[in-house]
Amino acid sequence: MEDLTLKLKPKRILDRSEKVLRNKKILMIKVLWKNSQVKEHTWEKETEMKRKYPELFADSGKKFKFKDEIFFKKGRI
């Protein structure tokens, strides 16, 4: 039987957020997933993504900018 599952790979981090659940902080990242035909994004736990895809974070400062950093550099804050 042929395996027809769609294998997505994380392309880059689009955004970052912090969720608070019962006094526990959870860091979330918005990940752009891609294969040859599909592009989609999802919110994932940062700790799990670092464990599964450490290369995604290897040079993260050059791959994306958070909205707050962009506004601050342009003098909007």
Summary of the structure (lengths in Angstrom):
residues: 77
radius of gyration: 15.2
end to end distance: 57.1
largest distance: 58.0
contacts: 154
relative contact order: 0.19
helix: 27%
strand: 40%
